[in-house]
């Protein structure tokens, strides 16, 4: 029922730390609500595993390795 109120169809989002923990849960919930998500983190292997898991909930997920703590 809560997902009916949380509709993200047609929206895109970037989730930092999406490979585990809270970030992964946010990415999963966003996909369940209809969003297209990019998950970002430092460990590409962990991100790719998380993306595979999240895709099972129906939405496109792209994993991108990046360290958002560094400006360059």
C-alpha positions as CSV (number, residue, x, y, z in Angstrom):
1,X,0.0,0.0,0.0
2,X,2.8,2.4,0.8
3,X,4.3,1.9,-2.7
4,X,1.0,3.1,-4.2
5,X,1.6,6.5,-2.5
6,X,5.3,6.5,-3.4
7,X,5.1,6.7,-7.2
8,X,8.4,7.4,-9.0
9,X,7.5,6.3,-12.6
10,X,9.3,8.4,-15.2
11,X,11.8,9.6,-12.6
12,X,15.6,8.9,-12.4
13,X,17.9,9.0,-9.5
14,X,21.5,8.6,-8.3
15,X,22.1,6.7,-5.0
16,X,25.6,7.0,-3.6
17,X,26.7,4.1,-1.5
18,X,24.2,1.9,-3.4
19,X,26.2,-1.2,-3.1
20,X,25.1,-2.0,0.5
21,X,23.2,-1.0,3.5
22,X,20.9,2.0,3.5
23,X,22.0,3.1,0.0
24,X,21.1,-0.3,-1.4
25,X,17.7,-0.3,0.4
26,X,16.9,3.2,-1.0
27,X,17.8,2.1,-4.5
28,X,15.7,-1.1,-4.2
29,X,12.7,0.9,-2.9
30,X,13.1,3.5,-5.6
31,X,13.1,0.8,-8.3
32,X,10.0,-0.8,-6.7
33,X,8.3,2.6,-7.0
34,X,9.1,2.8,-10.7
35,X,12.3,4.9,-10.9
36,X,15.4,4.3,-13.0
37,X,18.4,4.3,-10.7
38,X,22.2,4.7,-10.9
39,X,24.0,3.3,-7.9
40,X,27.5,4.8,-7.2
41,X,30.3,3.6,-5.0
42,X,34.0,2.7,-4.8
43,X,33.6,-1.1,-5.1
44,X,32.4,-2.0,-8.6
45,X,32.1,-5.7,-7.8
46,X,29.8,-5.0,-4.8
47,X,27.8,-2.5,-7.0
48,X,27.3,-5.0,-9.8
49,X,26.1,-7.6,-7.3
50,X,23.7,-5.1,-5.8
51,X,22.5,-4.0,-9.2
52,X,21.7,-7.6,-10.2
53,X,19.7,-8.0,-7.0
54,X,17.8,-4.7,-7.4
55,X,16.9,-5.5,-11.0
56,X,14.8,-8.4,-9.8
57,X,12.4,-5.7,-8.5
58,X,11.6,-4.6,-12.0
59,X,13.6,-1.5,-12.9
60,X,16.7,-0.6,-14.8
61,X,19.8,-0.1,-12.5
62,X,23.2,1.0,-13.6
63,X,26.3,0.5,-11.4
64,X,29.0,3.2,-11.7
65,X,32.3,3.2,-9.8
66,X,33.1,6.6,-8.4
67,X,34.5,8.2,-5.2
68,X,32.3,11.1,-4.5
69,X,34.6,12.3,-1.7
70,X,37.1,13.4,-4.3
71,X,36.5,16.5,-6.5
72,X,38.5,15.1,-9.4
